[in-house]
Amino acid sequence: MPQLNPTPWFATLIFSWLIFLTVIVPKVLSHTFPNEPTPQSTEKPKTEPWNWPWH
């Protein structure tokens, strides 16, 4: 049964991972975001109660 022979499939697996690691990963990592996130302040905004007339 030739499908149990791991030699051609192992070589295909190694070759495909080498392609993935050398070509695709650097292309994905080279993308940049259009807007860099800005850190928000940790200060809580002051909240005031609402004075609604309930009648």
All heavy atoms as atom14 arrays in JSON, in Angstrom:
{
  "sequence": "MPQLNPTPWFATLIFSWLIFLTVIVPKVLSHTFPNEPTPQSTEKPKTEPWNWPWH",
  "atom14_mask": [
    [1, 1, 1, 1, 1, 1, 1, 1, 0, 0, 0, 0, 0, 0],
    [1, 1, 1, 1, 1, 1, 1, 0, 0, 0, 0, 0, 0, 0],
    [1, 1, 1, 1, 1, 1, 1, 1, 1, 0, 0, 0, 0, 0],
    [1, 1, 1, 1, 1, 1, 1, 1, 0, 0, 0, 0, 0, 0],
    [1, 1, 1, 1, 1, 1, 1, 1, 0, 0, 0, 0, 0, 0],
    [1, 1, 1, 1, 1, 1, 1, 0, 0, 0, 0, 0, 0, 0],
    [1, 1, 1, 1, 1, 1, 1, 0, 0, 0, 0, 0, 0, 0],
    [1, 1, 1, 1, 1, 1, 1, 0, 0, 0, 0, 0, 0, 0],
    [1, 1, 1, 1, 1, 1, 1, 1, 1, 1, 1, 1, 1, 1],
    [1, 1, 1, 1, 1, 1, 1, 1, 1, 1, 1, 0, 0, 0],
    [1, 1, 1, 1, 1, 0, 0, 0, 0, 0, 0, 0, 0, 0],
    [1, 1, 1, 1, 1, 1, 1, 0, 0, 0, 0, 0, 0, 0],
    [1, 1, 1, 1, 1, 1, 1, 1, 0, 0, 0, 0, 0, 0],
    [1, 1, 1, 1, 1, 1, 1, 1, 0, 0, 0, 0, 0, 0],
    [1, 1, 1, 1, 1, 1, 1, 1, 1, 1, 1, 0, 0, 0],
    [1, 1, 1, 1, 1, 1, 0, 0, 0, 0, 0, 0, 0, 0],
    [1, 1, 1, 1, 1, 1, 1, 1, 1, 1, 1, 1, 1, 1],
    [1, 1, 1, 1, 1, 1, 1, 1, 0, 0, 0, 0, 0, 0],
    [1, 1, 1, 1, 1, 1, 1, 1, 0, 0, 0, 0, 0, 0],
    [1, 1, 1, 1, 1, 1, 1, 1, 1, 1, 1, 0, 0, 0],
    [1, 1, 1, 1, 1, 1, 1, 1, 0, 0, 0, 0, 0, 0],
    [1, 1, 1, 1, 1, 1, 1, 0, 0, 0, 0, 0, 0, 0],
    [1, 1, 1, 1, 1, 1, 1, 0, 0, 0, 0, 0, 0, 0],
    [1, 1, 1, 1, 1, 1, 1, 1, 0, 0, 0, 0, 0, 0],
    [1, 1, 1, 1, 1, 1, 1, 0, 0, 0, 0, 0, 0, 0],
    [1, 1, 1, 1, 1, 1, 1, 0, 0, 0, 0, 0, 0, 0],
    [1, 1, 1, 1, 1, 1, 1, 1, 1, 0, 0, 0, 0, 0],
    [1, 1, 1, 1, 1, 1, 1, 0, 0, 0, 0, 0, 0, 0],
    [1, 1, 1, 1, 1, 1, 1, 1, 0, 0, 0, 0, 0, 0],
    [1, 1, 1, 1, 1, 1, 0, 0, 0, 0, 0, 0, 0, 0],
    [1, 1, 1, 1, 1, 1, 1, 1, 1, 1, 0, 0, 0, 0],
    [1, 1, 1, 1, 1, 1, 1, 0, 0, 0, 0, 0, 0, 0],
    [1, 1, 1, 1, 1, 1, 1, 1, 1, 1, 1, 0, 0, 0],
    [1, 1, 1, 1, 1, 1, 1, 0, 0, 0, 0, 0, 0, 0],
    [1, 1, 1, 1, 1, 1, 1, 1, 0, 0, 0, 0, 0, 0],
    [1, 1, 1, 1, 1, 1, 1, 1, 1, 0, 0, 0, 0, 0],
    [1, 1, 1, 1, 1, 1, 1, 0, 0, 0, 0, 0, 0, 0],
    [1, 1, 1, 1, 1, 1, 1, 0, 0, 0, 0, 0, 0, 0],
    [1, 1, 1, 1, 1, 1, 1, 0, 0, 0, 0, 0, 0, 0],
    [1, 1, 1, 1, 1, 1, 1, 1, 1, 0, 0, 0, 0, 0],
    [1, 1, 1, 1, 1, 1, 0, 0, 0, 0, 0, 0, 0, 0],
    [1, 1, 1, 1, 1, 1, 1, 0, 0, 0, 0, 0, 0, 0],
    [1, 1, 1, 1, 1, 1, 1, 1, 1, 0, 0, 0, 0, 0],
    [1, 1, 1, 1, 1, 1, 1, 1, 1, 0, 0, 0, 0, 0],
    [1, 1, 1, 1, 1, 1, 1, 0, 0, 0, 0, 0, 0, 0],
    [1, 1, 1, 1, 1, 1, 1, 1, 1, 0, 0, 0, 0, 0],
    [1, 1, 1, 1, 1, 1, 1, 0, 0, 0, 0, 0, 0, 0],
    [1, 1, 1, 1, 1, 1, 1, 1, 1, 0, 0, 0, 0, 0],
    [1, 1, 1, 1, 1, 1, 1, 0, 0, 0, 0, 0, 0, 0],
    [1, 1, 1, 1, 1, 1, 1, 1, 1, 1, 1, 1, 1, 1],
    [1, 1, 1, 1, 1, 1, 1, 1, 0, 0, 0, 0, 0, 0],
    [1, 1, 1, 1, 1, 1, 1, 1, 1, 1, 1, 1, 1, 1],
    [1, 1, 1, 1, 1, 1, 1, 0, 0, 0, 0, 0, 0, 0],
    [1, 1, 1, 1, 1, 1, 1, 1, 1, 1, 1, 1, 1, 1],
    [1, 1, 1, 1, 1, 1, 1, 1, 1, 1, 0, 0, 0, 0]
  ],
  "atom14_positions": [
    [[0.85, -1.18, 0.0], [0.0, 0.0, 0.0], [0.89, 1.24, 0.0], [1.53, 1.55, 1.0], [-0.91, -0.03, 1.22], [-1.86, -1.21, 1.18], [-3.12, -1.39, 2.45], [-2.79, -0.24, 3.67], [0.0, 0.0, 0.0], [0.0, 0.0, 0.0], [0.0, 0.0, 0.0], [0.0, 0.0, 0.0], [0.0, 0.0, 0.0], [0.0, 0.0, 0.0]],
    [[0.94, 1.99, -1.1], [1.88, 3.1, -1.21], [1.52, 4.3, -0.34], [2.38, 5.11, -0.03], [1.82, 3.45, -2.69], [0.52, 2.94, -3.16], [0.21, 1.75, -2.33], [0.0, 0.0, 0.0], [0.0, 0.0, 0.0], [0.0, 0.0, 0.0], [0.0, 0.0, 0.0], [0.0, 0.0, 0.0], [0.0, 0.0, 0.0], [0.0, 0.0, 0.0]],
    [[0.25, 4.44, 0.08], [-0.09, 5.61, 0.89], [0.51, 5.52, 2.3], [0.53, 6.51, 3.01], [-1.6, 5.8, 0.96], [-2.35, 4.73, 1.7], [-2.83, 3.62, 0.79], [-2.25, 3.4, -0.26], [-3.86, 2.92, 1.21], [0.0, 0.0, 0.0], [0.0, 0.0, 0.0], [0.0, 0.0, 0.0], [0.0, 0.0, 0.0], [0.0, 0.0, 0.0]],
    [[0.98, 4.36, 2.71], [1.6, 4.23, 4.01], [3.1, 4.54, 3.98], [3.74, 4.58, 5.02], [1.38, 2.82, 4.56], [-0.07, 2.46, 4.84], [-0.16, 1.02, 5.35], [-0.68, 3.41, 5.84], [0.0, 0.0, 0.0], [0.0, 0.0, 0.0], [0.0, 0.0, 0.0], [0.0, 0.0, 0.0], [0.0, 0.0, 0.0], [0.0, 0.0, 0.0]],
    [[3.64, 4.78, 2.81], [5.04, 5.14, 2.7], [5.19, 6.63, 3.03], [4.72, 7.49, 2.3], [5.55, 4.85, 1.28], [7.02, 5.12, 1.13], [7.7, 5.4, 2.11], [7.51, 5.05, -0.08], [0.0, 0.0, 0.0], [0.0, 0.0, 0.0], [0.0, 0.0, 0.0], [0.0, 0.0, 0.0], [0.0, 0.0, 0.0], [0.0, 0.0, 0.0]],
    [[5.83, 7.0, 4.16], [5.87, 8.4, 4.57], [6.88, 9.26, 3.84], [6.87, 10.48, 4.0], [6.23, 8.31, 6.06], [7.04, 7.07, 6.16], [6.45, 6.12, 5.15], [0.0, 0.0, 0.0], [0.0, 0.0, 0.0], [0.0, 0.0, 0.0], [0.0, 0.0, 0.0], [0.0, 0.0, 0.0], [0.0, 0.0, 0.0], [0.0, 0.0, 0.0]],
    [[7.73, 8.68, 3.04], [8.81, 9.44, 2.43], [8.32, 10.59, 1.53], [8.72, 11.74, 1.73], [9.76, 8.51, 1.66], [10.19, 7.5, 2.54], [10.96, 9.27, 1.14], [0.0, 0.0, 0.0], [0.0, 0.0, 0.0], [0.0, 0.0, 0.0], [0.0, 0.0, 0.0], [0.0, 0.0, 0.0], [0.0, 0.0, 0.0], [0.0, 0.0, 0.0]],
    [[7.44, 10.39, 0.54], [7.04, 11.54, -0.28], [6.16, 12.53, 0.47], [6.25, 13.73, 0.24], [6.29, 10.9, -1.45], [5.81, 9.6, -0.94], [6.84, 9.15, 0.05], [0.0, 0.0, 0.0], [0.0, 0.0, 0.0], [0.0, 0.0, 0.0], [0.0, 0.0, 0.0], [0.0, 0.0, 0.0], [0.0, 0.0, 0.0], [0.0, 0.0, 0.0]],
    [[5.33, 12.04, 1.4], [4.45, 12.95, 2.13], [5.22, 13.78, 3.14], [4.91, 14.95, 3.35], [3.34, 12.16, 2.82], [2.58, 11.33, 1.85], [2.54, 9.98, 1.78], [1.78, 11.81, 0.76], [1.76, 9.59, 0.73], [1.28, 10.69, 0.08], [1.44, 13.07, 0.29], [0.46, 10.79, -1.02], [0.62, 13.18, -0.81], [0.15, 12.06, -1.45]],
    [[6.22, 13.2, 3.75], [7.03, 13.96, 4.7], [7.82, 15.06, 3.98], [7.92, 16.18, 4.46], [7.98, 13.02, 5.46], [8.76, 13.71, 6.53], [8.14, 14.14, 7.68], [10.13, 13.93, 6.39], [8.85, 14.77, 8.68], [10.85, 14.56, 7.39], [10.21, 14.98, 8.53], [0.0, 0.0, 0.0], [0.0, 0.0, 0.0], [0.0, 0.0, 0.0]],
    [[8.35, 14.75, 2.81], [9.08, 15.76, 2.03], [8.14, 16.88, 1.59], [8.5, 18.06, 1.62], [9.74, 15.11, 0.82], [0.0, 0.0, 0.0], [0.0, 0.0, 0.0], [0.0, 0.0, 0.0], [0.0, 0.0, 0.0], [0.0, 0.0, 0.0], [0.0, 0.0, 0.0], [0.0, 0.0, 0.0], [0.0, 0.0, 0.0], [0.0, 0.0, 0.0]],
    [[6.93, 16.53, 1.2], [5.94, 17.55, 0.82], [5.58, 18.42, 2.01], [5.45, 19.63, 1.88], [4.69, 16.87, 0.25], [5.06, 16.02, -0.83], [3.67, 17.87, -0.21], [0.0, 0.0, 0.0], [0.0, 0.0, 0.0], [0.0, 0.0, 0.0], [0.0, 0.0, 0.0], [0.0, 0.0, 0.0], [0.0, 0.0, 0.0], [0.0, 0.0, 0.0]],
    [[5.41, 17.81, 3.17], [5.1, 18.57, 4.38], [6.22, 19.55, 4.73], [5.97, 20.73, 5.0], [4.86, 17.6, 5.54], [4.65, 18.25, 6.91], [3.28, 18.89, 6.98], [4.83, 17.23, 8.01], [0.0, 0.0, 0.0], [0.0, 0.0, 0.0], [0.0, 0.0, 0.0], [0.0, 0.0, 0.0], [0.0, 0.0, 0.0], [0.0, 0.0, 0.0]],
    [[7.46, 19.08, 4.71], [8.6, 19.94, 5.03], [8.73, 21.07, 4.01], [8.94, 22.23, 4.38], [9.89, 19.11, 5.11], [9.8, 18.09, 6.26], [11.12, 19.98, 5.26], [9.66, 18.73, 7.62], [0.0, 0.0, 0.0], [0.0, 0.0, 0.0], [0.0, 0.0, 0.0], [0.0, 0.0, 0.0], [0.0, 0.0, 0.0], [0.0, 0.0, 0.0]],
    [[8.57, 20.75, 2.75], [8.7, 21.78, 1.7], [7.6, 22.82, 1.83], [7.85, 24.02, 1.7], [8.65, 21.11, 0.32], [8.87, 22.07, -0.8], [10.1, 22.66, -1.01], [7.83, 22.4, -1.66], [10.3, 23.55, -2.04], [8.02, 23.3, -2.69], [9.26, 23.88, -2.88], [0.0, 0.0, 0.0], [0.0, 0.0, 0.0], [0.0, 0.0, 0.0]],
    [[6.38, 22.39, 2.1], [5.29, 23.36, 2.22], [5.48, 24.24, 3.45], [5.19, 25.44, 3.42], [3.95, 22.64, 2.27], [3.88, 21.79, 3.39], [0.0, 0.0, 0.0], [0.0, 0.0, 0.0], [0.0, 0.0, 0.0], [0.0, 0.0, 0.0], [0.0, 0.0, 0.0], [0.0, 0.0, 0.0], [0.0, 0.0, 0.0], [0.0, 0.0, 0.0]],
    [[5.98, 23.69, 4.56], [6.23, 24.53, 5.73], [7.39, 25.49, 5.49], [7.38, 26.61, 6.0], [6.5, 23.65, 6.96], [5.23, 23.36, 7.68], [4.49, 22.22, 7.63], [4.52, 24.25, 8.54], [3.38, 22.35, 8.41], [3.37, 23.57, 8.99], [4.74, 25.54, 8.99], [2.45, 24.17, 9.85], [3.82, 26.13, 9.85], [2.7, 25.44, 10.26]],
    [[8.39, 25.08, 4.75], [9.47, 26.01, 4.42], [8.96, 27.18, 3.58], [9.34, 28.33, 3.8], [10.59, 25.29, 3.69], [11.49, 24.42, 4.58], [12.48, 23.64, 3.72], [12.22, 25.28, 5.59], [0.0, 0.0, 0.0], [0.0, 0.0, 0.0], [0.0, 0.0, 0.0], [0.0, 0.0, 0.0], [0.0, 0.0, 0.0], [0.0, 0.0, 0.0]],
    [[8.09, 26.88, 2.62], [7.48, 27.94, 1.83], [6.66, 28.86, 2.72], [6.74, 30.09, 2.62], [6.6, 27.34, 0.71], [7.46, 26.59, -0.3], [5.77, 28.4, 0.02], [8.35, 27.46, -1.13], [0.0, 0.0, 0.0], [0.0, 0.0, 0.0], [0.0, 0.0, 0.0], [0.0, 0.0, 0.0], [0.0, 0.0, 0.0], [0.0, 0.0, 0.0]],
    [[5.88, 28.27, 3.6], [5.05, 29.06, 4.5], [5.88, 29.98, 5.39], [5.57, 31.16, 5.55], [4.19, 28.12, 5.36], [3.33, 28.84, 6.35], [2.19, 29.49, 5.95], [3.66, 28.84, 7.7], [1.38, 30.15, 6.86], [2.87, 29.49, 8.61], [1.73, 30.15, 8.19], [0.0, 0.0, 0.0], [0.0, 0.0, 0.0], [0.0, 0.0, 0.0]],
    [[6.94, 29.44, 5.96], [7.73, 30.23, 6.91], [8.61, 31.28, 6.23], [8.92, 32.3, 6.83], [8.59, 29.3, 7.76], [7.82, 28.42, 8.74], [8.75, 27.46, 9.44], [7.06, 29.26, 9.73], [0.0, 0.0, 0.0], [0.0, 0.0, 0.0], [0.0, 0.0, 0.0], [0.0, 0.0, 0.0], [0.0, 0.0, 0.0], [0.0, 0.0, 0.0]],
    [[9.03, 31.04, 5.0], [9.93, 31.99, 4.36], [9.23, 33.01, 3.48], [9.79, 34.07, 3.22], [10.97, 31.25, 3.51], [10.29, 30.46, 2.53], [11.85, 30.38, 4.36], [0.0, 0.0, 0.0], [0.0, 0.0, 0.0], [0.0, 0.0, 0.0], [0.0, 0.0, 0.0], [0.0, 0.0, 0.0], [0.0, 0.0, 0.0], [0.0, 0.0, 0.0]],
    [[8.01, 32.72, 3.03], [7.34, 33.63, 2.1], [6.12, 34.29, 2.74], [6.0, 35.52, 2.75], [6.93, 32.88, 0.81], [6.12, 33.78, -0.1], [8.15, 32.36, 0.09], [0.0, 0.0, 0.0], [0.0, 0.0, 0.0], [0.0, 0.0, 0.0], [0.0, 0.0, 0.0], [0.0, 0.0, 0.0], [0.0, 0.0, 0.0], [0.0, 0.0, 0.0]],
    [[5.24, 33.48, 3.28], [3.94, 34.01, 3.72], [4.05, 34.78, 5.04], [3.46, 35.85, 5.17], [2.93, 32.87, 3.81], [2.73, 32.25, 2.43], [1.6, 33.35, 4.36], [1.89, 31.02, 2.4], [0.0, 0.0, 0.0], [0.0, 0.0, 0.0], [0.0, 0.0, 0.0], [0.0, 0.0, 0.0], [0.0, 0.0, 0.0], [0.0, 0.0, 0.0]],
    [[4.79, 34.27, 5.99], [4.87, 34.91, 7.3], [5.47, 36.32, 7.21], [4.91, 37.26, 7.78], [5.62, 34.02, 8.31], [5.88, 34.76, 9.59], [4.84, 32.76, 8.57], [0.0, 0.0, 0.0], [0.0, 0.0, 0.0], [0.0, 0.0, 0.0], [0.0, 0.0, 0.0], [0.0, 0.0, 0.0], [0.0, 0.0, 0.0], [0.0, 0.0, 0.0]],
    [[6.59, 36.56, 6.51], [7.08, 37.93, 6.41], [6.12, 38.87, 5.7], [6.04, 40.05, 6.05], [8.39, 37.79, 5.63], [8.82, 36.39, 5.86], [7.56, 35.61, 5.97], [0.0, 0.0, 0.0], [0.0, 0.0, 0.0], [0.0, 0.0, 0.0], [0.0, 0.0, 0.0], [0.0, 0.0, 0.0], [0.0, 0.0, 0.0], [0.0, 0.0, 0.0]],
    [[5.36, 38.37, 4.72], [4.39, 39.23, 4.05], [3.28, 39.64, 5.0], [2.84, 40.79, 4.98], [3.78, 38.5, 2.84], [4.7, 38.44, 1.66], [3.96, 37.92, 0.46], [4.87, 37.97, -0.74], [4.15, 37.94, -1.99], [0.0, 0.0, 0.0], [0.0, 0.0, 0.0], [0.0, 0.0, 0.0], [0.0, 0.0, 0.0], [0.0, 0.0, 0.0]],
    [[2.84, 38.73, 5.83], [1.78, 39.05, 6.77], [2.3, 40.01, 7.85], [1.62, 40.97, 8.22], [1.21, 37.76, 7.4], [0.27, 38.07, 8.56], [0.5, 36.94, 6.36], [0.0, 0.0, 0.0], [0.0, 0.0, 0.0], [0.0, 0.0, 0.0], [0.0, 0.0, 0.0], [0.0, 0.0, 0.0], [0.0, 0.0, 0.0], [0.0, 0.0, 0.0]],
    [[3.51, 39.78, 8.32], [4.05, 40.63, 9.38], [4.45, 42.02, 8.89], [4.63, 42.93, 9.69], [5.26, 39.95, 10.02], [4.93, 38.7, 10.85], [6.21, 38.09, 11.37], [3.98, 39.03, 11.97], [0.0, 0.0, 0.0], [0.0, 0.0, 0.0], [0.0, 0.0, 0.0], [0.0, 0.0, 0.0], [0.0, 0.0, 0.0], [0.0, 0.0, 0.0]],
    [[4.58, 42.22, 7.58], [4.98, 43.53, 7.08], [3.81, 44.49, 6.94], [4.02, 45.67, 6.67], [5.67, 43.37, 5.72], [4.72, 42.96, 4.74], [0.0, 0.0, 0.0], [0.0, 0.0, 0.0], [0.0, 0.0, 0.0], [0.0, 0.0, 0.0], [0.0, 0.0, 0.0], [0.0, 0.0, 0.0], [0.0, 0.0, 0.0], [0.0, 0.0, 0.0]],
    [[2.59, 44.01, 7.15], [1.44, 44.91, 7.07], [1.45, 45.88, 8.24], [1.81, 45.52, 9.36], [0.14, 44.11, 7.07], [-0.11, 43.37, 5.8], [-0.49, 43.99, 4.64], [-0.02, 42.07, 5.49], [-0.63, 43.11, 3.68], [-0.34, 41.91, 4.18], [0.0, 0.0, 0.0], [0.0, 0.0, 0.0], [0.0, 0.0, 0.0], [0.0, 0.0, 0.0]],
    [[1.03, 47.09, 7.98], [0.94, 48.08, 9.04], [-0.5, 48.55, 9.18], [-1.28, 48.51, 8.22], [1.83, 49.3, 8.73], [1.4, 49.85, 7.47], [3.29, 48.91, 8.66], [0.0, 0.0, 0.0], [0.0, 0.0, 0.0], [0.0, 0.0, 0.0], [0.0, 0.0, 0.0], [0.0, 0.0, 0.0], [0.0, 0.0, 0.0], [0.0, 0.0, 0.0]],
    [[-0.82, 49.01, 10.33], [-2.16, 49.52, 10.58], [-2.22, 50.99, 10.16], [-1.26, 51.73, 10.36], [-2.51, 49.4, 12.06], [-2.62, 47.99, 12.54], [-1.63, 47.42, 13.32], [-3.71, 47.23, 12.18], [-1.74, 46.12, 13.75], [-3.83, 45.92, 12.6], [-2.84, 45.36, 13.39], [0.0, 0.0, 0.0], [0.0, 0.0, 0.0], [0.0, 0.0, 0.0]],
    [[-3.34, 51.43, 9.6], [-3.42, 52.83, 9.19], [-3.44, 53.79, 10.37], [-2.94, 54.91, 10.27], [-4.72, 52.9, 8.39], [-5.51, 51.73, 8.82], [-4.52, 50.67, 9.24], [0.0, 0.0, 0.0], [0.0, 0.0, 0.0], [0.0, 0.0, 0.0], [0.0, 0.0, 0.0], [0.0, 0.0, 0.0], [0.0, 0.0, 0.0], [0.0, 0.0, 0.0]],
    [[-3.99, 53.39, 11.48], [-4.07, 54.25, 12.66], [-3.43, 53.53, 13.84], [-3.86, 52.45, 14.21], [-5.52, 54.59, 13.01], [-6.21, 55.34, 11.91], [-5.58, 56.06, 11.16], [-7.51, 55.16, 11.81], [0.0, 0.0, 0.0], [0.0, 0.0, 0.0], [0.0, 0.0, 0.0], [0.0, 0.0, 0.0], [0.0, 0.0, 0.0], [0.0, 0.0, 0.0]],
    [[-2.43, 54.14, 14.4], [-1.82, 53.55, 15.59], [-2.73, 53.84, 16.79], [-3.25, 54.94, 16.93], [-0.43, 54.16, 15.83], [0.6, 53.75, 14.81], [0.87, 52.25, 14.83], [0.85, 51.65, 15.91], [1.07, 51.69, 13.75], [0.0, 0.0, 0.0], [0.0, 0.0, 0.0], [0.0, 0.0, 0.0], [0.0, 0.0, 0.0], [0.0, 0.0, 0.0]],
    [[-2.94, 52.87, 17.63], [-3.82, 53.11, 18.79], [-3.16, 54.05, 19.79], [-1.95, 54.0, 20.02], [-4.01, 51.72, 19.38], [-2.85, 50.92, 18.89], [-2.46, 51.5, 17.57], [0.0, 0.0, 0.0], [0.0, 0.0, 0.0], [0.0, 0.0, 0.0], [0.0, 0.0, 0.0], [0.0, 0.0, 0.0], [0.0, 0.0, 0.0], [0.0, 0.0, 0.0]],
    [[-3.96, 54.92, 20.34], [-3.45, 55.85, 21.35], [-3.9, 55.36, 22.72], [-5.05, 54.94, 22.89], [-3.99, 57.27, 21.12], [-5.42, 57.2, 21.13], [-3.53, 57.81, 19.78], [0.0, 0.0, 0.0], [0.0, 0.0, 0.0], [0.0, 0.0, 0.0], [0.0, 0.0, 0.0], [0.0, 0.0, 0.0], [0.0, 0.0, 0.0], [0.0, 0.0, 0.0]],
    [[-3.02, 55.41, 23.69], [-3.42, 54.95, 25.02], [-4.42, 55.91, 25.65], [-4.28, 57.13, 25.55], [-2.11, 54.92, 25.8], [-1.21, 55.84, 25.06], [-1.64, 55.82, 23.63], [0.0, 0.0, 0.0], [0.0, 0.0, 0.0], [0.0, 0.0, 0.0], [0.0, 0.0, 0.0], [0.0, 0.0, 0.0], [0.0, 0.0, 0.0], [0.0, 0.0, 0.0]],
    [[-5.42, 55.35, 26.28], [-6.41, 56.18, 26.96], [-5.95, 56.47, 28.37], [-5.21, 55.71, 28.97], [-7.76, 55.47, 26.99], [-8.37, 55.28, 25.63], [-9.72, 54.61, 25.74], [-10.07, 54.06, 26.78], [-10.47, 54.64, 24.67], [0.0, 0.0, 0.0], [0.0, 0.0, 0.0], [0.0, 0.0, 0.0], [0.0, 0.0, 0.0], [0.0, 0.0, 0.0]],
    [[-6.41, 57.6, 28.87], [-6.02, 57.96, 30.23], [-6.78, 57.09, 31.22], [-7.9, 56.64, 30.98], [-6.33, 59.43, 30.5], [-7.73, 59.62, 30.47], [0.0, 0.0, 0.0], [0.0, 0.0, 0.0], [0.0, 0.0, 0.0], [0.0, 0.0, 0.0], [0.0, 0.0, 0.0], [0.0, 0.0, 0.0], [0.0, 0.0, 0.0], [0.0, 0.0, 0.0]],
    [[-6.15, 56.86, 32.36], [-6.78, 56.04, 33.39], [-7.66, 56.88, 34.31], [-8.3, 56.34, 35.2], [-5.7, 55.34, 34.23], [-4.85, 56.33, 34.8], [-4.89, 54.39, 33.36], [0.0, 0.0, 0.0], [0.0, 0.0, 0.0], [0.0, 0.0, 0.0], [0.0, 0.0, 0.0], [0.0, 0.0, 0.0], [0.0, 0.0, 0.0], [0.0, 0.0, 0.0]],
    [[-7.72, 58.16, 34.08], [-8.55, 59.03, 34.91], [-10.01, 58.83, 34.56], [-10.41, 58.88, 33.39], [-8.15, 60.48, 34.67], [-8.94, 61.48, 35.45], [-8.5, 62.89, 35.11], [-7.31, 63.1, 34.9], [-9.39, 63.76, 35.05], [0.0, 0.0, 0.0], [0.0, 0.0, 0.0], [0.0, 0.0, 0.0], [0.0, 0.0, 0.0], [0.0, 0.0, 0.0]],
    [[-10.83, 58.6, 35.57], [-12.25, 58.38, 35.34], [-12.94, 59.73, 35.12], [-12.65, 60.7, 35.81], [-12.88, 57.68, 36.53], [-12.43, 56.25, 36.7], [-13.17, 55.58, 37.83], [-12.73, 54.15, 37.98], [-13.41, 53.49, 39.1], [0.0, 0.0, 0.0], [0.0, 0.0, 0.0], [0.0, 0.0, 0.0], [0.0, 0.0, 0.0], [0.0, 0.0, 0.0]],
    [[-13.85, 59.79, 34.17], [-14.57, 61.05, 33.98], [-15.54, 61.3, 35.14], [-16.1, 60.36, 35.72], [-15.32, 60.84, 32.67], [-15.46, 59.37, 32.53], [-14.24, 58.77, 33.2], [0.0, 0.0, 0.0], [0.0, 0.0, 0.0], [0.0, 0.0, 0.0], [0.0, 0.0, 0.0], [0.0, 0.0, 0.0], [0.0, 0.0, 0.0], [0.0, 0.0, 0.0]],
    [[-15.7, 62.55, 35.46], [-16.59, 62.92, 36.56], [-18.04, 62.81, 36.09], [-18.42, 63.39, 35.09], [-16.29, 64.34, 37.03], [-17.12, 64.76, 38.2], [-16.78, 66.16, 38.64], [-17.7, 66.55, 39.79], [-17.5, 67.93, 40.18], [0.0, 0.0, 0.0], [0.0, 0.0, 0.0], [0.0, 0.0, 0.0], [0.0, 0.0, 0.0], [0.0, 0.0, 0.0]],
    [[-18.82, 62.05, 36.83], [-20.23, 61.88, 36.48], [-21.08, 62.69, 37.45], [-20.79, 62.77, 38.65], [-20.63, 60.41, 36.54], [-20.39, 59.92, 37.85], [-19.84, 59.6, 35.53], [0.0, 0.0, 0.0], [0.0, 0.0, 0.0], [0.0, 0.0, 0.0], [0.0, 0.0, 0.0], [0.0, 0.0, 0.0], [0.0, 0.0, 0.0], [0.0, 0.0, 0.0]],
    [[-22.12, 63.26, 36.92], [-23.05, 64.03, 37.74], [-24.42, 63.39, 37.65], [-24.8, 62.87, 36.6], [-23.11, 65.48, 37.25], [-21.78, 66.2, 37.38], [-21.87, 67.63, 36.88], [-22.96, 68.07, 36.47], [-20.83, 68.29, 36.88], [0.0, 0.0, 0.0], [0.0, 0.0, 0.0], [0.0, 0.0, 0.0], [0.0, 0.0, 0.0], [0.0, 0.0, 0.0]],
    [[-25.18, 63.42, 38.73], [-26.51, 62.82, 38.68], [-27.45, 63.64, 37.81], [-27.3, 64.85, 37.67], [-26.96, 62.82, 40.14], [-26.17, 63.91, 40.77], [-24.86, 63.95, 40.04], [0.0, 0.0, 0.0], [0.0, 0.0, 0.0], [0.0, 0.0, 0.0], [0.0, 0.0, 0.0], [0.0, 0.0, 0.0], [0.0, 0.0, 0.0], [0.0, 0.0, 0.0]],
    [[-28.41, 62.97, 37.24], [-29.4, 63.66, 36.42], [-30.53, 64.15, 37.31], [-31.05, 63.43, 38.14], [-29.96, 62.71, 35.37], [-28.98, 62.31, 34.32], [-27.74, 62.8, 34.13], [-29.18, 61.32, 33.33], [-27.15, 62.19, 33.07], [-28.02, 61.27, 32.55], [-30.23, 60.48, 33.01], [-27.88, 60.4, 31.49], [-30.1, 59.62, 31.94], [-28.93, 59.58, 31.18]],
    [[-30.91, 65.37, 37.08], [-32.02, 65.96, 37.82], [-33.22, 66.02, 36.9], [-33.54, 67.05, 36.33], [-31.65, 67.34, 38.34], [-30.56, 67.27, 39.38], [-30.54, 66.35, 40.19], [-29.64, 68.21, 39.33], [0.0, 0.0, 0.0], [0.0, 0.0, 0.0], [0.0, 0.0, 0.0], [0.0, 0.0, 0.0], [0.0, 0.0, 0.0], [0.0, 0.0, 0.0]],
    [[-33.92, 64.91, 36.77], [-35.09, 64.86, 35.91], [-36.35, 65.07, 36.74], [-36.48, 64.51, 37.83], [-35.2, 63.5, 35.24], [-34.23, 63.27, 34.12], [-33.25, 64.07, 33.69], [-34.19, 62.1, 33.31], [-32.58, 63.51, 32.65], [-33.14, 62.29, 32.4], [-34.9, 60.93, 33.26], [-32.81, 61.34, 31.45], [-34.59, 59.98, 32.32], [-33.54, 60.18, 31.4]],
    [[-37.25, 65.83, 36.21], [-38.55, 65.9, 36.91], [-39.35, 64.63, 36.62], [-39.61, 64.31, 35.48], [-39.21, 67.13, 36.3], [-38.54, 67.31, 34.99], [-37.16, 66.76, 35.11], [0.0, 0.0, 0.0], [0.0, 0.0, 0.0], [0.0, 0.0, 0.0], [0.0, 0.0, 0.0], [0.0, 0.0, 0.0], [0.0, 0.0, 0.0], [0.0, 0.0, 0.0]],
    [[-39.69, 63.9, 37.66], [-40.36, 62.62, 37.49], [-41.87, 62.74, 37.54], [-42.57, 61.76, 37.55], [-39.89, 61.64, 38.56], [-38.45, 61.26, 38.36], [-37.39, 61.74, 39.03], [-37.95, 60.36, 37.39], [-36.23, 61.21, 38.57], [-36.54, 60.34, 37.54], [-38.52, 59.56, 36.39], [-35.71, 59.54, 36.75], [-37.71, 58.78, 35.63], [-36.32, 58.77, 35.79]],
    [[-42.43, 63.91, 37.56], [-43.88, 64.06, 37.57], [-44.36, 64.97, 36.48], [-43.65, 65.67, 35.83], [-44.36, 64.57, 38.92], [-43.71, 65.85, 39.34], [-42.42, 65.89, 39.84], [-44.14, 67.12, 39.34], [-42.1, 67.14, 40.13], [-43.12, 67.9, 39.82], [0.0, 0.0, 0.0], [0.0, 0.0, 0.0], [0.0, 0.0, 0.0], [0.0, 0.0, 0.0]]
  ]
}
